[in-house]
Amino acid sequence: MNHTDTTDSTKPGSDQGQTRRRLNNVIDEGVVDLREVLGIFLTYRWLISSVTVAALLFAVLYSILSTPIYRVDALLQVEEKISSGLSALGDITDILDGQSKTTAEIEILKSRMVMRDVIDKLNLDIEIAPKYFPVIGPAAVRSYEKRQRQKGSEEDLADPLFYADSYAWGGERLSIETLRVPEHLLARKLTLVAAGDNQYQLVGEAGDLLVEGQVGEYSASPGDASIKLYVTELRARPGTEFYVTKYSLPQAVSIVTDMLVVNEKHKNSGILVLTMDGADKQKLGKTLNAIANIYVERNVSRRSAEAQKSLDFLEEQLPVVREQVDTAEKAYESYRILHGSVDLGIETKGVLENILKINSELLTFRQERGELRQNFKEAHPVIKGLDKKISSLENELSKLDGKAARLPKTQQHVLRLERDLQLNTLLYNKLLNTTQELRVAKAGTVGNVRVIDHAVIPDRPIKPKSMLIIALSIVAGAVCGVILSFCHKLIKGGIEDPDELEQKFDIPVYASVMHSENQKQISRKKISDPLLAKNLDDPAIECMRSLRTTLHFKLESASNNIIMICGASPGIGKSFLAANLSGILAENGKKVLLIDADLRRGSLHATFNLAKYGGLSDLVTGRSELSGVIKDTSFDAVKVITAGEYPNNPSELLLHKNVTKVMAAAAKDFDYLVIDTPPILAVSDAAIIGRYAATVLMVLKSNNHTVREIQQSVKKFEQAGVNIDGFVLNDVKSFAAKYGYGGYVYHYDYHG
């Protein structure tokens, strides 16, 4: 069929229209069309909003229902090691390596030696957890306890929700001082059930009764003496359950050390930061303070033990040295009594003084060397330096011994006795002084570590960070919504650009019909008038008027006045377009007959609130006359033939020879015949009816059809000898027409 040319610059066949399309192609080539992107955002705005709101709701629920995690911290200082014990005989701290021993102290902090005392003190090898209602239980308990704290009362028990008495709902408490179980029950989740009147039952994982007992009394299993339990406090409704788990010492140590994080605040600062994270902030604070205090006590005890060990050694040596002093003194006095007073010569006195001085220095250096050997190897420069001094003094002492050997025998004997007495006395006094110093040092031992800051109970949890989670969820939801929108657009691949349709199929787009909010209200039965065409100001009706103008020129050269409305698939607005186009065609006094040729699911009778029976199928089969099936509508000039009773063989019925007679007779009595047909991809009925129509319009829903789908539809019509005269792009969103494509729609109001 020939298409009528117009001077409208938007017509697909005009020179200006072709020029505009070529210009758009040049502009769009290799350039991201921001208008198209904006159009996608607006098209899928509800999807993006829904995903964002869903993510926001999930974040809010997560923030409310997730268990708050608190962090407590303490601060310790590790000072340089203070010498004690035998090192008190000489100050060697200036020679020792001054680097902090924080690495070793961190390992001591996390050792079983410290953790065992902490676990025993706080019973950390026993884990107690109330049984909460799934999902909402912990949040309900936190909410109740918060309200109780605000009231200043924490003694009441919360009323159970949903009649779930076995769950804890707030205010429940259980304290266990002693729990002993056999090895096969270690790390097993046992259940303690409150029985009323301070009675309880301990049940195993299989539901077997292990212990029955009374609060404040030791309870043992009658069948297994290895199970022993002592409950100090139980406050709960009868039937409330608590989960109780007993851990072995290695398991408990592992749990506590996994929670404890120790770091040096700054390198070589000697300041240790201890942190613990968990849900029970009170328990965290007690645990961290116990670790810090016991660690300091252990450090002091270790320092005190070192001093005590040295003190014990010296106290053992003092009687021995004292006996040597007494022996030397007796020998010296016996010699004086036997030989009378013997005066030492000047030379002998000088030798004696030098010998005493050198021996005193040798004693000091040897003691220092013994202390240094605890920290350094033989090859260390400090040890080598002391060895040289000792060797030098020994050489001098050897020379003095040679001098003494040349003295008269009497002088030699007196010198030896005097030297032994003086040296033993010197050693005894030295040891006695050191013993007194060690006693004082032991009494004042403070260790080389101290607690700077104890753990305090935090006011706010560190997790979850509700505001951050909500902000991130909004961003993530929006991003996911945008990604889903683009994926849907990519997968669906619906065409919504009239220019693209014309370029791909060489078929003009007669009109782009805007989306109508009024039609949505009609569909929901919020407007009494069944036809949108009654609303003269609706944008969709304005678009149909443009279609009417195009059809006017098209029908001038057409072989008949029959217009067929067809489509590729259901739900694209064919019946909506056929009914309202009929009303618009009848505005100029024209008589229009609307025929529902969908003999499978025809719905025009519902649009006009008419009876389905007595329609086209009855007319074709001869059960009714033409005048008997034509029905009135709300438009005086528009009549309707409904589908009638649905036949078993619609396609064969439409091939009946009476169809030609019916069409010819109706065409004589009416100015326009508008035929609504079923979707071509579903059935072939439209291709059969298309042979009777001079004008065939294919309705396409904006952003709903792929190129392949439209190709198959056009191909099926062409195979039946039916040519598509034009496309009608239906349900075009206003923002898509404004931002995206070449379907230009304007709304112009009339004012009197």
C-alpha positions in Angstrom: 0.0 0.0 0.0 1.1 3.6 -0.6 1.8 5.9 2.3 0.7 9.5 2.2 3.6 12.0 2.4 3.2 15.1 4.5 5.3 18.2 5.1 5.7 17.5 8.8 9.4 17.5 9.6 8.9 14.6 12.0 7.6 12.3 9.4 10.0 9.4 8.8 9.9 9.7 5.1 10.6 13.5 4.8 14.0 14.9 3.9 14.1 16.9 7.1 13.4 13.8 9.1 16.1 11.8 7.3 18.5 14.7 7.9 17.6 14.8 11.5 18.2 11.0 11.9 21.5 11.2 10.2 22.6 14.1 12.4 21.5 12.2 15.5 23.5 9.2 14.3 26.6 11.3 13.9 26.2 12.9 17.3 25.5 9.5 19.0 28.3 7.6 17.4 31.0 6.9 20.0 29.4 9.2 22.6 27.5 8.2 25.7 24.0 9.7 25.5 23.4 11.2 28.9 19.7 11.7 28.0 19.4 8.0 27.4 21.0 7.2 30.8 18.7 9.7 32.5 15.8 8.1 30.7 16.8 4.7 32.1 17.0 6.1 35.6 13.5 7.6 35.3 12.1 4.5 33.6 13.4 2.2 36.4 13.0 4.7 39.2 10.6 2.5 41.1 13.0 -0.5 40.8 15.9 1.6 42.1 13.8 3.1 44.9 12.5 -0.3 45.9 16.0 -1.9 46.0 17.3 1.1 48.0 14.4 1.0 50.5 14.8 -2.8 50.8 18.5 -2.3 51.6 17.7 0.4 54.0 15.1 -1.7 55.9 17.6 -4.6 56.0 20.3 -2.3 57.5 17.9 -0.9 60.1 16.8 -4.5 61.1 20.4 -5.6 61.2 21.3 -2.7 63.4 18.4 -3.4 65.8 18.7 -7.2 65.9 22.5 -7.7 65.8 24.2 -8.1 69.1 26.2 -5.0 70.2 30.0 -5.6 70.5 31.9 -3.6 73.1 35.6 -3.0 73.5 37.4 -2.5 76.8 41.1 -1.5 77.1 43.8 -1.2 79.7 47.3 0.4 79.7 50.4 -1.2 81.1 54.0 0.1 81.4 57.0 -2.2 81.1 60.0 -0.5 82.6 63.6 -1.4 82.0 64.5 -4.4 84.1 65.8 -3.3 87.6 68.7 -5.4 88.8 68.2 -7.4 92.0 69.7 -10.3 93.8 73.5 -10.5 93.7 73.6 -7.6 91.3 73.0 -5.4 94.3 76.7 -5.9 95.1 77.4 -3.5 92.3 75.5 -1.2 90.0 75.8 -2.6 86.5 72.6 -1.1 85.0 74.7 1.3 83.0 76.3 -1.6 81.2 73.2 -3.7 80.4 71.4 -3.4 77.1 68.6 -0.9 77.6 66.1 -2.2 75.0 62.6 -2.9 76.3 61.5 -6.5 76.7 57.9 -5.9 75.5 57.9 -8.9 73.2 58.7 -11.2 76.0 56.2 -9.5 78.3 53.4 -9.8 75.7 54.0 -13.6 75.6 54.0 -13.7 79.4 50.7 -11.8 79.5 49.1 -14.4 77.2 50.7 -17.4 78.9 48.9 -20.2 80.7 50.6 -19.1 83.9 48.6 -15.8 83.9 45.5 -17.1 82.2 45.1 -20.0 84.6 44.8 -17.6 87.6 42.4 -15.4 85.7 40.2 -18.3 84.7 40.1 -19.7 88.2 39.3 -16.3 89.7 36.4 -15.5 87.4 35.3 -19.1 86.5 35.9 -18.3 82.8 35.9 -22.1 82.1 32.1 -22.0 82.6 30.1 -20.3 79.9 26.5 -19.4 80.7 24.1 -18.1 78.1 20.3 -17.7 78.5 18.2 -19.3 75.8 16.8 -16.5 73.6 13.9 -16.5 71.2 15.2 -16.9 67.6 16.1 -13.7 65.8 14.2 -11.2 67.9 15.0 -12.6 71.4 18.3 -10.8 72.1 16.9 -7.5 70.9 13.8 -7.9 73.1 16.0 -8.6 76.1 18.2 -5.6 75.5 15.2 -3.3 75.0 13.6 -4.5 78.3 16.8 -4.2 80.3 17.3 -0.7 79.0 13.9 0.3 80.1 14.5 -1.2 83.5 17.8 0.7 83.9 16.0 3.9 83.0 13.4 3.2 85.7 16.1 2.3 88.2 14.7 -1.2 88.8 16.5 -4.3 87.6 14.8 -6.9 89.8 11.7 -7.7 87.7 11.4 -10.4 85.1 10.0 -9.6 81.7 6.7 -11.2 80.7 7.2 -13.8 78.0 6.0 -13.1 74.5 4.1 -15.6 72.3 3.6 -17.7 75.5 7.2 -18.9 75.0 8.1 -19.5 78.7 11.2 -21.5 78.0 13.0 -18.5 76.6 14.7 -15.6 78.5 13.0 -12.3 77.9 14.9 -10.1 80.3 16.0 -9.9 83.9 17.1 -13.6 84.2 20.4 -14.4 86.0 22.4 -17.6 86.6 25.7 -17.9 88.5 27.6 -21.1 88.9 30.6 -21.4 91.2 31.6 -25.0 90.5 30.9 -27.3 87.6 32.7 -30.5 87.1 31.9 -32.9 84.3 33.5 -35.9 82.7 35.8 -35.4 79.7 33.2 -36.5 77.2 30.9 -33.6 78.3 33.6 -30.9 78.0 32.7 -28.2 75.5 29.2 -29.7 75.2 26.2 -27.4 75.4 24.2 -28.5 78.4 20.9 -27.1 79.4 20.0 -25.9 82.9 16.2 -25.6 83.4 14.7 -23.5 86.3 12.2 -25.7 88.2 10.8 -23.1 90.7 11.5 -22.7 94.4 15.2 -22.4 93.6 15.3 -25.9 92.1 16.9 -26.7 88.8 17.7 -29.6 86.5 20.8 -30.0 84.3 20.0 -31.8 81.0 22.4 -33.2 78.4 22.4 -32.6 74.7 20.2 -35.7 74.2 17.7 -34.6 76.8 19.0 -37.0 79.5 18.8 -35.7 83.1 22.3 -35.2 84.5 21.7 -33.4 87.8 18.8 -32.2 90.0 19.7 -29.7 92.7 19.0 -26.7 94.9 20.5 -23.3 94.7 23.2 -22.8 97.3 23.9 -26.5 97.7 26.4 -28.9 96.0 24.6 -31.2 93.7 26.0 -34.4 92.1 24.7 -36.8 89.6 23.4 -40.0 91.3 24.5 -42.1 88.4 27.8 -40.4 87.7 29.9 -39.0 90.6 32.1 -37.1 88.2 29.4 -34.6 87.6 29.3 -31.9 90.3 27.5 -28.6 90.3 27.1 -25.7 92.7 24.7 -22.9 91.7 25.0 -19.7 93.7 22.2 -17.7 92.1 19.2 -18.5 89.9 16.6 -15.9 89.0 14.1 -17.0 86.3 10.6 -18.2 85.7 10.0 -21.9 86.1 10.8 -23.5 82.7 13.3 -20.9 81.6 16.4 -22.5 80.1 20.0 -21.6 80.2 22.8 -23.0 78.1 25.8 -24.1 80.2 29.2 -25.2 78.8 32.2 -26.4 80.7 35.6 -26.0 79.0 38.9 -27.7 79.9 41.8 -25.4 80.9 43.5 -25.4 77.4 40.1 -24.7 75.8 39.4 -21.8 78.2 42.9 -20.4 77.8 42.4 -20.5 74.0 39.1 -18.7 74.2 40.4 -15.9 76.5 43.7 -15.4 74.6 41.8 -15.3 71.3 39.8 -12.4 72.7 42.9 -10.6 74.1 44.8 -8.3 71.8 48.1 -6.8 73.1 50.1 -4.3 71.2 52.9 -1.9 72.0 51.6 1.6 71.7 54.8 3.0 70.1 57.9 1.1 69.2 60.3 0.8 72.2 57.9 2.9 74.3 57.3 0.1 76.8 53.6 0.9 76.9 51.3 -2.0 76.3 47.7 -1.6 75.2 45.4 -4.5 76.1 42.0 -4.7 74.4 39.2 -7.2 74.5 36.0 -7.3 72.3 32.8 -9.0 73.2 29.0 -8.8 73.9 29.1 -8.8 77.8 30.8 -5.5 78.7 30.7 -6.2 82.4 32.5 -9.5 82.0 35.0 -8.0 79.6 36.0 -5.3 82.1 36.4 -7.8 84.9 38.4 -10.2 82.7 40.8 -7.5 81.4 41.4 -6.0 84.9 42.1 -9.5 86.3 44.6 -10.1 83.6 46.4 -6.8 84.3 46.4 -7.3 88.0 47.5 -10.9 88.0 50.2 -10.1 85.5 51.6 -7.4 87.8 51.4 -9.7 90.8 53.2 -12.4 88.9 55.9 -9.9 87.9 56.4 -8.7 91.5 56.4 -12.3 92.7 59.1 -13.1 90.1 61.2 -10.2 91.1 60.8 -11.0 94.8 61.6 -14.6 94.2 64.9 -13.6 92.6 65.9 -11.5 95.6 64.9 -14.3 97.9 67.0 -16.9 96.1 70.1 -14.6 96.4 69.2 -13.9 100.0 69.0 -17.6 100.8 72.4 -18.2 99.2 74.1 -15.5 101.2 72.5 -16.6 104.5 74.0 -20.0 103.8 77.4 -18.5 103.2 77.5 -16.2 106.2 78.1 -18.9 108.9 80.8 -20.4 106.8 82.6 -17.1 106.3 82.1 -16.2 110.0 83.7 -19.5 111.0 86.7 -18.7 108.7 87.0 -15.3 110.4 87.0 -16.9 113.9 89.6 -19.5 112.8 91.9 -16.8 111.4 91.4 -14.6 114.5 92.2 -17.5 116.8 95.3 -18.4 114.9 96.5 -14.8 114.9 95.9 -14.5 118.7 97.6 -17.8 119.4 100.7 -16.8 117.5 100.9 -13.4 119.4 100.5 -15.2 122.7 103.2 -17.7 121.9 105.7 -15.3 120.4 104.7 -12.1 122.0 103.9 -8.9 120.2 105.6 -8.7 116.9 105.7 -5.4 115.1 105.5 -5.4 111.3 108.1 -3.5 109.5 107.3 -0.6 107.1 107.9 -2.8 104.1 105.7 -5.6 105.5 102.9 -3.2 106.3 103.0 -1.8 102.7 102.9 -5.3 101.2 99.9 -6.2 103.5 98.0 -3.1 102.6 98.5 -3.7 98.9 97.5 -7.3 99.2 94.3 -6.4 101.0 93.5 -3.7 98.5 94.0 -5.9 95.5 92.0 -8.8 97.1 89.1 -6.4 97.8 89.1 -5.2 94.2 89.4 -8.8 92.9 86.3 -9.7 95.1 84.3 -6.9 93.6 85.3 -7.6 90.0 84.6 -11.3 90.3 81.2 -10.7 91.8 80.4 -8.3 88.9 81.6 -10.8 86.4 79.3 -13.5 87.9 76.3 -11.1 87.6 77.2 -10.1 84.0 77.5 -13.8 82.9 73.8 -14.1 83.5 73.2 -11.6 80.7 76.3 -11.9 78.4 78.5 -14.5 76.9 82.2 -14.9 77.5 83.0 -13.1 74.2 81.2 -10.0 75.2 83.4 -6.9 75.4 82.2 -6.2 79.0 83.2 -9.7 80.2 86.5 -9.4 78.4 87.2 -6.0 80.0 86.6 -7.5 83.5 88.8 -10.5 82.7 91.7 -8.2 81.8 91.3 -6.2 85.1 91.1 -9.5 87.1 94.2 -10.8 85.2 96.1 -7.6 85.9 95.2 -7.7 89.6 96.2 -11.3 89.9 99.6 -10.5 88.3 100.1 -7.7 90.9 99.0 -10.0 93.7 101.6 -12.6 92.4 104.3 -10.0 92.5 103.3 -9.0 96.1 103.5 -12.7 97.1 107.0 -12.8 95.7 107.9 -9.8 97.8 106.4 -11.4 100.8 108.5 -14.5 100.2 111.7 -12.5 100.5 110.8 -11.2 104.0 112.2 -12.8 107.2 110.3 -15.9 108.2 108.8 -14.3 111.3 107.5 -11.4 109.2 106.2 -13.8 106.6 104.2 -15.8 109.1 102.8 -12.7 110.8 101.9 -11.3 107.3 100.1 -14.5 106.3 98.0 -14.5 109.6 97.2 -10.8 109.4 96.3 -11.2 105.7 93.9 -14.1 106.3 92.2 -12.3 109.2 91.7 -9.1 107.3 90.5 -10.8 104.1 88.0 -13.0 105.9 86.8 -10.1 107.9 86.4 -8.0 104.7 84.5 -10.8 103.0 82.2 -11.3 106.0 81.4 -7.6 106.3 80.7 -7.4 102.5 78.3 -10.4 102.7 76.6 -9.1 105.8 76.0 -5.7 104.2 74.7 -7.3 101.0 72.3 -9.5 103.0 70.8 -6.4 104.7 70.5 -4.7 101.4 68.7 -7.7 99.9 66.2 -7.8 102.8 65.4 -4.2 102.3 65.1 -4.8 98.5 62.9 -7.8 98.9 60.5 -5.9 101.2 60.2 -3.0 98.7 60.0 -5.1 95.5 57.5 -3.5 93.0 58.5 -5.2 89.8 59.2 -3.6 86.5 55.6 -3.4 85.2 52.6 -1.3 86.5 49.0 -0.7 85.5 48.6 2.8 84.1 44.9 2.6 83.2 42.5 -0.1 84.4 39.6 -1.2 82.1 36.4 0.8 82.4 33.0 -0.2 81.2 32.2 1.4 77.9 29.0 3.4 77.3 28.7 2.7 73.5 29.4 -0.4 71.4 31.9 -0.4 68.7 29.7 -2.6 66.5 27.3 -2.3 64.8 27.9 1.2 63.6 24.3 1.9 62.8 24.6 5.2 61.0 27.5 4.0 58.9 25.7 0.8 58.0 22.5 2.7 57.1 24.5 5.2 55.0 26.4 2.4 53.2 23.2 0.4 52.7 21.5 3.4 51.0 24.5 3.8 48.7 24.7 0.0 48.1 21.0 -0.3 47.5 21.0 2.6 45.0 24.0 1.1 43.2 22.4 -2.3 43.1 19.2 -0.8 41.8 21.0 1.0 39.1 22.9 -2.2 38.1 19.7 -4.2 38.1 18.0 -1.5 35.9 20.8 -1.6 33.4 20.9 -5.4 33.4 17.1 -5.5 32.9 17.4 -3.0 30.1 20.3 -5.0 28.5 18.6 -8.4 28.8 15.2 -7.2 27.8 16.5 -5.0 25.1 13.1 -3.3 24.5 12.8 -0.7 21.8 11.5 2.7 22.8 12.9 5.0 20.2 10.6 5.6 17.2 13.6 6.5 15.0 15.2 3.1 15.7 12.0 1.3 14.7 11.8 3.1 11.4 15.5 2.5 10.6 15.4 -1.2 11.4 12.0 -2.1 9.8 11.4 0.7 7.2 7.9 1.1 8.6 6.8 4.5 9.7 5.7 5.2 13.3 2.3 6.8 13.0 2.1 7.9 16.6 3.7 7.7 20.0 0.9 7.4 22.6 1.8 8.7 26.0 1.3 6.8 29.3 -1.9 7.8 30.9 -2.5 8.0 34.7 -6.2 8.4 34.1 -6.3 5.1 32.3 -4.8 3.5 35.4 -7.6 4.9 37.5 -10.1 3.6 35.0 -8.6 0.2 35.2 -9.0 0.3 39.0 -12.6 1.4 38.5 -12.0 4.8 40.1 -13.6 6.6 37.2 -17.2 5.9 36.1 -16.8 6.6 32.4 -15.2 3.5 30.8 -13.4 5.3 28.0 -10.4 7.5 28.3 -11.5 9.3 25.1 -14.0 11.2 27.2 -11.1 13.0 28.9 -10.2 15.5 26.3 -7.1 16.8 28.1 -5.4 13.5 28.6 -1.9 13.4 26.8 -2.7 9.9 25.4 -5.8 11.2 23.7 -3.9 14.1 22.2 -1.5 11.6 20.7 -4.4 9.6 19.3 -5.8 12.7 17.7 -2.4 13.0 15.9 -2.9 9.3 14.8 -6.4 10.2 13.6 -4.9 12.9 11.4 -2.4 10.6 9.9 -5.1 7.9 9.3 -7.3 10.5 7.6 -4.7 11.1 4.9 -3.9 7.3 4.7 -7.5 6.3 4.2 -8.1 8.8 1.4 -6.2 6.4 -0.9 -7.1 3.2 0.8 -9.3 0.5 -0.8 -11.7 0.4 2.1 -12.4 1.9 5.4 -11.4 -1.1 7.5 -8.6 -0.5 10.1 -7.1 -3.5 11.9 -5.3 -3.1 15.2 -2.8 -5.9 15.8 0.1 -6.6 18.1 2.9 -9.0 18.8 2.0 -10.1 22.3 -0.7 -9.7 24.9 -0.9 -6.9 27.4 0.4 -4.1 25.2 -2.8 -2.0 25.0 -4.3 -3.1 21.7 -7.9 -3.1 23.0 -7.3 0.2 24.8 -6.1 1.8 21.6 -8.9 0.3 19.5 -11.6 1.5 21.8 -10.3 5.0 22.3 -9.3 5.5 18.7 -12.9 4.6 17.8 -14.2 7.3 20.1 -11.8 9.9 18.6 -12.7 8.9 15.0 -16.3 9.5 15.9 -15.7 13.0 17.2 -16.4 14.7 13.8 -19.8 13.0 13.3 -18.4 9.9 11.7 -20.0 6.5 12.4 -17.6 4.0 13.7 -18.1 0.2 14.2 -15.6 -1.4 16.6 -15.3 -5.2 16.2 -13.8 -7.5 18.7 -12.2 -10.2 16.5 -10.3 -11.9 19.4 -12.5 -15.1 19.6 -10.3 -16.5 22.3 -9.9 -13.8 24.9 -11.8 -10.8 23.6 -12.4 -8.2 26.3 -14.1 -5.2 24.6 -17.4 -6.2 26.1 -15.9 -5.6 29.6 -14.5 -2.2 28.5 -18.0 -1.0 27.6 -19.9 -3.0 30.3 -21.7 -5.1 27.7 -22.7 -8.7 27.4 -20.2 -10.9 25.7 -22.7 -13.2 24.0 -24.4 -12.3 20.8 -21.3 -11.2 19.0 -19.0 -11.9 16.0 -18.9 -15.6 16.4 -22.7 -15.8 16.4 -22.8 -13.5 13.3 -20.4 -15.6 11.3 -22.1 -18.9 12.1 -25.4 -17.4 11.1 -27.1 -17.7 14.5 -27.6 -13.9 14.5 -28.1 -11.1 12.0 -25.8 -8.0 11.8 -28.4 -5.7 13.3 -28.8 -8.1 16.2 -25.2 -8.1 17.3 -24.4 -4.3 17.0 -24.5 -2.8 20.4 -24.5 0.8 21.6 -21.7 2.4 23.6 -21.3 5.6 25.7 -20.4 7.3 22.4 -23.5 7.8 20.2 -21.6 7.4 17.0 -19.6 4.3 18.1 -21.1 0.9 18.0 -19.6 -2.4 19.1 -19.7 -6.0 18.0 -18.4 -8.1 20.8 -16.5 -11.4 20.4 -19.6 -13.5 21.2 -19.3 -17.0 22.4 -15.8 -18.4 22.2 -15.7 -21.1 19.5 -13.6 -24.3 19.6 -12.0 -23.4 16.3 -11.5 -19.6 16.0 -9.0 -19.7 13.1 -11.3 -21.9 11.0 -14.3 -19.7 11.9 -12.5 -16.6 10.7 -11.8 -18.3 7.3 -15.5 -18.8 6.8 -17.0 -17.1 3.7 -19.5 -15.3 5.9 -16.7 -13.1 7.3 -16.3 -11.4 3.9 -20.0 -10.7 3.7 -20.1 -9.4 7.2 -17.2 -7.0 6.6 -18.7 -5.7 3.3 -22.1 -5.1 4.8 -20.7 -3.3 7.9 -18.4 -1.2 5.7 -21.4 0.2 3.8 -23.2 1.3 7.0 -20.2 2.9 8.8 -17.5 5.4 8.0 -14.8 3.4 9.8 -14.5 -0.2 10.9 -11.9 -0.7 13.7 -11.1 -4.4 14.3 -9.3 -5.5 17.5 -7.3 -8.8 16.9 -5.4 -11.3 19.1 -1.6 -11.2 19.2 0.1 -12.5 16.1 2.9 -14.4 17.9 0.3 -16.3 19.9 -2.1 -17.2 17.1 -2.6 -16.6 13.4 -6.0 -15.0 13.7 -4.7 -11.5 13.0 -3.0 -12.6 9.8 -6.4 -14.0 8.5 -8.3 -10.8 9.4 -5.6 -8.6 8.0 -6.6 -9.6 4.4 -9.9 -7.8 4.8 -8.3 -4.5 6.1 -6.9 -1.7 3.9 -5.0 -0.2 6.9 -3.1 -2.4 9.3 -1.6 -0.8 12.5 0.8 -2.8 14.8 0.8 -1.6 18.4 4.1 -1.9 20.2 4.5 -1.2 23.9 7.4 1.1 24.6 10.5 -0.7 26.0 8.7 -4.0 25.9 9.6 -5.7 22.6 12.9 -6.9 21.3 14.0 -6.5 17.7 13.7 -10.2 17.2 10.1 -10.3 18.5 9.1 -7.5 16.1 10.8 -9.1 13.2 8.9 -12.4 13.8 5.6 -10.5 14.0 6.2 -8.6 10.7 7.4 -11.8 9.1 4.3 -13.7 10.0 2.1 -11.0 8.5 4.2 -10.8 5.3 3.9 -14.6 4.9 0.1 -14.2 5.0 0.2 -11.4 2.4 -0.5 -8.7 4.9 1.6 -5.5 5.0 2.0 -3.4 8.1 1.2 0.2 7.3 2.6 1.7 10.4 3.6 1.2 14.0 1.9 2.8 17.0 4.3 3.1 20.0 2.1 2.8 23.1 2.6 3.6 26.8 5.5 6.0 26.2 6.6 7.5 29.6 6.6 11.3 29.6 10.2 11.4 30.8 11.3 9.0 28.1 9.7 11.2 25.4 11.3 14.3 27.0 14.8 13.0 27.6 15.4 10.1 25.4 14.2 9.9 21.9 12.6 11.3 18.8 9.0 11.0 19.7 8.0 14.6 20.2 4.8 15.1 22.1 3.4 18.4 23.2 0.4 19.3 25.3 -1.5 22.5 24.4 -4.4 23.6 26.5 -7.3 25.7 25.3 -8.6 28.6 27.5 -11.7 30.5 26.8 
